[in-house]
Amino acid sequence: MPWLLSSQVERLSSSPSQRQCERTAFSFYCAVRERFPVWLLEDMRRMEVFSWEDGRPRAFLPSEALLYALVHDHQDYARHLLDEYSVGALSPPRCSFCCGRGSGGAPHLAVAVRYNRVSILGMMVEALKDCDTQSVRRDYLDGRSGCLHVSDAGKTAVQLAVELSRPDCLLLLLVHGALPTGLDAALQRLVASDTTDRRHVRRCLDFLLLFLPKPPPLRCLQDEPRRWQSLLGNEVFSWLCGLAPPPLLLQALRCLARSGPDQIAALPDFLQPHGWR
């Protein structure tokens, strides 16, 4: 419980050993927050006891340390953990609120999206290439959190990126094979967004459309056709309604988008995805 003050730890913990674990956990949390050197953080993680589990102390796991690195954007430490432990650093840590069970899903991807840690997210999706099978890799990319008490429970990293308007995170996930879910949510975000947020919302919608093989049935388009035609443009609206093939520019950009996120960012403005409208 690194977020607790020392006075709170004293009240919540029953045994001296457990209190000592919580103090050292908080020290480790502060060390990552202060961007201590990687070698020092790893010495702390391996040589000190930080966590209390099943009535006994244990050292922090690489996957738990990676969550700290994500929260505080310690990119060097995240890179070391992923280089050293590969997909092992992405294992769901055990949740103290769920009787010690694994949290399930892909908490690291969700945390990266929530905090908009684009660089570390890029490292993580690259590390997923080391998965033994395609199915394991897909489970990471499209996994949902299994902890009901977590705010992002039941959402994939892609859905969270759409909900929070994180276009850079979304593109990284889609390029590396995540399913382009959340189109309906992206359309609703477009309607609800204000002028300051609309650019990011539109980019999220554009990226989903680039990776969408076939538009799903969308009742909102049928209920208010004029409104959506105005927002999306004639070609995109007709395609989403199943009345026309996808716009030519969209089809051309699909091949480019799949070759890497940098390819889209390097395009001039008139060739950006919004140009098909």
ABEGO torsion letter per residue (X at the ends): XAABBAAAAAAABABAAAAAAAAAAAAAAAAAAAGBBAAAAAAAAAABBABBBGGBBBBBBAAAAAAAAAAAGBAAAAAAAAAAAEAAAABBBBBAAAGGBBAEEBAAAAAAAAAGBAAAAAAAAAAAAABABAAAAAAAAABBBABAABAABGBBAAAAAAAAGBAAAAAAAAAAGBBBBGAAAAAAAAAABBAAAAAAAAAAAAAAAAABABBBBBAAAAABAAAAAAAAEAAAAAAAAGABBBBAAAAAAAAAAAAEAAAAAABBAAABAAAAX
